[in-house]
Amino acid sequence: MTDHAVPAAFVDRHIGARRDEDIKHMLNAVGYDSADALAETAVPDSIKQASPLRLAPALSESEVLTALRQLAGKNKPRVQMIGQGYYDTVTPAVIRRNIVENPAWYTAYTPYQPEISQGRLEALLNFQTAVEDLTGLAIANASLLDEATAVMEAVLLMRRANRNKALAGAPGGGKTVLDADLFPQSIAIVVGRARALGFEVEVADLSKGLPEGPINGLVIQQPGASGRVADATGLIEEAKERGAMVTVAADLLALTLIKSPGEQGADIAVGSAQRFGVPLFYGGPHAAFMAVHKGLERQLPGRLVGVSKDDAGRPAYRLALQTREQHIRREKATSNICTAQALLAIVASMFAVYHGPEGLKAIAERTHAHARTLAAALESAGVEVAHRSFFDTVTARVPGRAAALVAAAEAKGINLRLVDGDTVGISCDETTTAETVAVLADVFGAGPAGDGLDTAWGEAASGFGLEGAMHRTGLYLQHPVFHAYRSETQMMRYLRRLSDRDLALDRTMIPLGSCTMKLNAAVEMEAITWPEFAGIHPFAPDSQTEGWRELIADLEQDLAAITGYDQVSIQPNAGSQGELAGLLAIRGYHHSRGEAQRDVCLIPASAHGTNAASAVLAGMKVVVVATAADGTIDHGDLAAKIEANAGRIAAIMITYPSTHGVYDADVREVCDAVHAAGGQVYIDGANMNALVGLAQPGKFGGDVSHLNLHKTFCIPHGGGGPGVGPVAARAHLAPFMPGDAASWTGRTEDGGEEHDLPVSASRFGSAGVLPISWAYVKLMGADGLTEATKSALLAANYVARRLDAYFPVLYTGEGGLVAHECILDLREVTAKTGVTAEDVAKRLIDFGFHAPTLAFPVAGTLMVEPTESEDLAEVERFIEAMIAIRAEIDQVAHGDFPLADSPLRRSPHTAAAVVSSDWDRPYTREQAAFPGRTPSQDKYFAPVGRIDGAAGDRNLICACPPLEAFES
C-alpha cells in the first residue's frame, strides 16, 4: 500500500516561487544561502522581532470555508427596513458573477496607465454620466468613500470655493449649516471634522427657515432622514442671496422621480450609489458620489474620468486633471482622498446600464407605492404619519410604543429604525413586497391583509405622495449606453468586452512599488457575497450580527498581534482615512493632557503625499524634514525642526520601510528624538508587506499606524477601491480611536468633549470585504505570513540584482539590499537619450505588462515590487522585457532611429496600427508588436495608442461621448 501525497497547503498556492530549484536560483543571484539569511541581513538588528508571531495554526482552504460558514450562520438576516442611507437591493446575477466575482475586474489597479484601463474607465464614465444626469449637475467624480464623508468633502469644497465678499469679515468665513434632517452619521462626521479644523457648524431645522448669522455653506438632505421630501428651491435661493453655497445630499433612486438638486439651484450634490445593486455589506464598501456645477470641477476631491484622444486621433479615456489629485498637493491639499470605490461604482454604473431609465424608474415607483400603501395602512390604525410627502421612508409617531413596535416587527423578521421612544422609521426599497407591507400593518394594529383593509389601504395611499413641485419632468440617461444592453446576453458580452481592454492581475504581473499587487485568492473572496454576510444592515441590532462582530474582533486581534500594537480599529475605509484616524487619535491624546498647542506634524520630504494631506485635515501644521543623499531622514534637519518648534511637536509621520524601499537602520533614533520632544510617532503601514513576521512597528517606536488591507492583507484593489485602512495604536492612544458615527454626539455623559472622532459612516467601515483578510491570515498562519514576507524580499532583491546593470537601483540598505521593492533610476538614461521613464512604462504594455510605479517617490524613476505571489517564470519575463527595452534605448542612443519615431516613444502599438497598410516607421511591425520574446498566441494589444493627457485637460469632457465621436 502506497502513501497518498499530502495536498498542498495554501501557503504553497499563495507564494509563487516555491520550487527548491527556483528559490536556489534566486538566492544564488543575490548571494545568499537561504531566505532566512537574506532577511537576517536586510532587516536592521535594532528593529528585529524578538519572538515569532503568535497566531492560531494555519487552516486549510476547506477548514477556512467551514469556519466562515459557521460565522455566517451566527448572523441573522432580516428584511432590512432601517434605512438611514442603507437599503436592500438586488444585484443582478450577471453583474455579480461578471464583476464582483470576476478577477478581470476585481484585481485591476487604479487606472493611472489609461491605455491599459479603457474598460474600467468606460465603466466609471458611465457612473459619472448617470450621476450627472440624475443630479442635474454638470460634472461628477468617479466616486468617493461613503455618503457621510462625501458630505464632509462637500462642506470643505464649499468653504474653499465660496469667495462671497459679504463673508469676508465674518468669523471663520461664515458657519456651515446642516439640516437637522440629515442622516445622523453625516452630522457626526462633519461636526467631528470641523472640531479638528476649527470652523463653526450649526445643526438647524431648515423646515423653519435659515438660522441667523453669516452662512458659508448649507447642506440639505433630500429625502430627509425622516423621509420628508420638500421643494428646496426657495430655501436655496434665500441661502444664495445671503452668500452661501448649497449642497444637497441626494438619493439616486429617488431622483428618477423627484426634482433634481441642479433644478432646485444646488451647487453640489452628494450621496451614496449603494442602492444601485451594491449589497448592504454590513456598512460598506459602497460608492459615494459628488456632482458639481460647471466651474467647480477643478476643486473636486477624488478622481475624475475624462475623454481625450490617442496618437491616432481616436477618443480615449483617462483620469483627467490627474496631477491635481489632492494627495499630490501634500501640505497644500484640501482633501486627503487618493482612492475611490471604483469596483462598487462600476457595479452601480452597470446597474444603471442594465435597467436603463425605464427600469430604474419602475423600481422607484414600486418602492414609492409600497411606502404610500404602508402609510395609508398605519393611518387607518390611528398611527400618526409624520409627513405626507415622501419617497420611500415613512416616519410613524407612536408615543411611548416605539421600542415595543420595533421589537414586534423584529419578531416577524423585519428590522425597523428606532428613532426615539416615540418615533419609528420604516424604509421601503427594491426588495419590499406587498406581503411585507401587510405584516407591518398587522404589527401596527391595522389588521392582517386579506380582510378587505388592504384594498382600503391602496385607495387611501393616494393621500400620500410627492408634492407637486417635486415631481421630476424631463428625460435622463438618454445616452445609448443606457439603452443598449437589456438582455443578459448583451450585458455579459459588454462586460467581457470591457474587461478584455484592460490588464489586470488575472493576465499579468503588476509590479507596482508601494501598491503590493499580490494574489487575491478565490477562496478568500468566496464568502463576501454570501447573504449572511452581504445582506446585513450596518445598524442591525447586535443580537443579529454575532458572526460579523466575532470575525471583526478576531481580525483586529490578529492584526494587533502582527503589528505589535495594543488595539486595532478597522473602521477607516481607505488608507487615507486610516492616516487621518491615527492623527486624530494623536490630537485627542494631546488635548486630553492639556497640550492643545502641540499642532506641528513633521513629515519627511520623501513621504507619501497623503501623509501631509491627512495632517492638514487633522488640524495640524506640516513641517517638512529633509531627506539625506542616501534616502534616509536628514538628522541634522530633524533636530533643527524639533528645536524650532519646541513644545509644539505633535507627531512625526514616517513610512517604514521607507518610501525608497529600504529598511533604514536609524528608525529607532528618529522615534526616540520625537518622543523626547513630547511628540508621538505615526508609522505609515503602506509597506507592511516587508515587515510581517520580521518586525513590528508597535515595538520599535511607533505609537500608531495604519495598515492597507488592500495591499498586505489581500483585499483586491478593484480598479481603485475598495480599500480598508485599519488603524492600530498603543494603549495610551486607545481611548482616542474612531467612535461610532451613528451614535457619536461629541459630548460625554458628564458634558465633557469626546475625542473618539469617527472617520467613516458605519461603525465597522467597509466590513463587507473583511472576510478576505480574515481568511488570508487564517490560511497562512504565523509561519506562512513570515515566509511570504521573506519571499517578497527575495523577489525584490532578485529583480534589483538582475536589473542593476541596465537601470541602476537608486537606494539600498544593509548589505546593499532592498526591502520588498526597488527604485530603478532612469535619469541618466533620460539625460543621454531623451528616453523617459514614461516611455519605458508605455513600452512595457507591448510586452504585456502593467508598468511599475512611475515617478514616485523620485521623478524619472520606476519603482518595482514583484510581491511574493509571482513565480520565477513571470519575474524573469518582466526582467527580460526590461533588458529588451534597454537594448531599444541603446538603439536610440546609437542613432538607429530617432527618439520621436522609436518604438519607445510610439508605444503602445495597437493592432490597428500594426496592420495598417501605410506602415512607415523605421522599425519592423514585429518589433512593434512582438518585442523580445513576447508570445504571439496570447498577445495583449492595447485598445488605444498613447493618450494625449494635456489635450484632455484643456478640453475637459467628463461624460460619455456621443457615438459619432468614435467614427474614424
C-alpha positions, 0 to 999 in steps of 0.5 A: 500500500502506497502513501497518498501525497499530502495536498498542498497547503495554501501557503504553497498556492499563495507564494509563487516561487516555491520550487527548491530549484527556483528559490536556489536560483534566486538566492544564488543571484543575490548571494545568499544561502537561504531566505532566512539569511537574506532577511537576517541581513536586510532587516536592521538588528535594532528593529528585529522581532524578538519572538515569532508571531503568535497566531492560531495554526494555519487552516486549510482552504476547506477548514477556512470555508467551514469556519466562515460558514459557521460565522455566517450562520451566527448572523441573522438576516432580516428584511432590512427596513432601517434605512438611514442611507442603507437599503436592500437591493438586488444585484443582478446575477450577471453583474455579480458573477461578471464583476464582483466575482470576476478577477478581470475586474476585481484585481485591476489597479487604479487606472493611472496607465489609461491605455491599459484601463479603457474598460474600467474607465468606460465603466466609471464614465458611465457612473459619472454620466448617470450621476450627472444626469440624475443630479442635474449637475454638470460634472461628477467624480468617479466616486468617493468613500461613503455618503457621510464623508462625501458630505464632509468633502462637500462642506470643505469644497464649499468653504474653499470655493465660496469667495462671497465678499459679504463673508469676508469679515465674518468669523471663520468665513461664515458657519456651515449649516446642516439640516437637522434632517440629515442622516445622523452619521453625516452630522457626526462626521462633519461636526467631528471634522470641523472640531479638528479644523476649527470652523463653526457648524450649526445643526438647524431645522431648515423646515423653519427657515435659515438660522441667523448669522453669516452662512458659508455653506448649507447642506440639505438632505433630500429625502430627509432622514425622516423621509420628508421630501420638500421643494428646496428651491426657495430655501436655496435661493434665500441661502444664495442671496445671503452668500452661501453655497448649497449642497444637497445630499441626494438619493439616486433612486429617488431622483428618477422621480423627484426634482433634481438638486441642479433644478432646485439651484444646488451647487453640489450634490452628494450621496451614496450609489449603494442602492444601485445593486451594491449589497448592504455589506454590513456598512460598506464598501459602497460608492459615494458620489459628488456632482458639481456645477460647471466651474467647480470641477477643478476643486473636486476631491477624488478622481475624475474620468475624462475623454481625450484622444490617442496618437491616432486621433481616436477618443480615449479615456483617462483620469483627467486633471490627474496631477491635481489629485489632492494627495499630490498637493501634500501640505497644500491639499484640501482633501486627503482622498487618493482612492475611490470605490471604483469596483462598487461604482462600476457595479452601480454604473452597470446597474444603471446600464442594465435597467436603463431609465425605464427600469430604474424608474419602475423600481422607484415607483414600486418602492414609492407605492409600497411606502404610500400603501404602508402609510395609508395602512398605519393611518387607518390604525390611528398611527400618526404619519409624520409627513405626507410627502415622501419617497420611500421612508415613512416616519410613524409617531407612536408615543411611548410604543416605539421600542415595543413596535420595533421589537414586534416587527423584529419578531416577524423578521423585519428590522425597523429604525428606532428613532426615539421612544416615540418615533419609528422609521420604516424604509421601503426599497427594491426588495419590499413586497406587498406581503411585507407591507401587510405584516407591518400593518398587522404589527401596527394594529391595522389588521392582517391583509386579506380582510378587505383593509388592504384594498382600503389601504391602496385607495387611501395611499393616494393621500400620500405622495410627492408634492407637486413641485417635486415631481421630476419632468424631463428625460435622463440617461438618454445616452445609448449606453443606457439603452443598449444592453437589456438582455443578459446576453448583451450585458455579459458580452459588454462586460467581457468586452470591457474587461478584455481592454484592460490588464489586470492581475488575472493576465499579468504581473503588476509590479507596482512599488508601494501598491503590493499587487499580490494574489487575491485568492478565490477562496478568500473572496468566496464568502463576501457575497454570501447573504449572511454576510452581504445582506446585513444592515450596518445598524442591525441590532447586535443580537443579529450580527454575532458572526460579523462582530466575532470575525471583526474582533478576531481580525483586529486581534490578529492584526494587533498581534502582527503589528505589535500594537495594543488595539486595532480599529478597522473602521477607516475605509481607505488608507487615507482615512486610516492616516487621518484616524491615527492623527486624530487619535494623536490630537485627542491624546494631546488635548486630553493632557492639556497640550492643545498647542502641540499642532506641528506634524513633521513629515519627511520630504520623501513621504507619501503625499497623503501623509501631509494631506491627512495632517492638514485635515487633522488640524495640524501644521506640516513641517517638512524634514529633509531627506539625506543623499542616501534616502534616509531622514536628514538628522541634522534637519530633524533636530533643527525642526524639533528645536524650532518648534519646541513644545509644539511637536505633535507627531512625526509621520514616517513610512517604514520601510521607507518610501525608497524601499529600504529598511533604514537602520536609524528608525529607532533614533528618529522615534526616540528624538520625537518622543523626547520632544513630547511628540508621538510617532505615526508609522505609515503601514503602506509597506507592511508587506516587508515587515510581517513576521520580521518586525513590528512597528508597535515595538520599535517606536511607533505609537500608531499606524495604519495598515492597507488591507488592500495591499498586505492583507489581500483585499483586491484593489478593484480598479481603485477601491475598495480599500480598508485602512485599519488603524492600530495604536498603543494603549495610551492612544486607545481611548482616542480611536474612531467612535461610532458615527451613528451614535457619536454626539461629541459630548460625554455623559458628564458634558465633557468633549469626546475625542473618539472622532469617527472617520467613516459612516458605519461603525465597522467601515467597509466590513463587507470585504473583511472576510478576505483578510480574515481568511488570508491570515487564517490560511497562512498562519504565523509561519506562512505570513513570515515566509511570504514576507521573506519571499517578497524580499527575495523577489525584490532583491532578485529583480534589483540584482538582475536589473542593476546593470541596465537601470541602476537601483537608486537606494539600498540598505544593509548589505546593499539590499532592498526591502520588498521593492526597488527604485530603478533610476532612469535619469541618466538614461533620460539625460543621454537619450531623451528616453523617459521613464514614461516611455519605458512604462508605455513600452512595457504594455507591448510586452504585456505588462502593467508598468511599475510605479512611475515617478514616485517617490523620485521623478524619472524613476520606476519603482518595482515590487514583484510581491511574493505571489509571482513565480520565477517564470513571470519575474524573469519575463518582466526582467527580460522585457526590461533588458529588451527595452534597454537594448531599444534605448541603446538603439536610440542612443546609437542613432538607429532611429530617432527618439520621436519615431522609436518604438519607445516613444510610439508605444503602445502599438495597437493592432490597428496600427500594426496592420495598417497598410501605410506602415512607415516607421523605421522599425519592423511591425514585429518589433512593434508588436512582438518585442523580445520574446513576447508570445504571439498566441496570447498577445495583449494589444492595447485598445488605444495608442498613447493618450494625449493627457494635456489635450484632455485637460484643456478640453475637459469632457467628463461624460460619455461621448456621443457615438459619432465621436468614435467614427474614424 
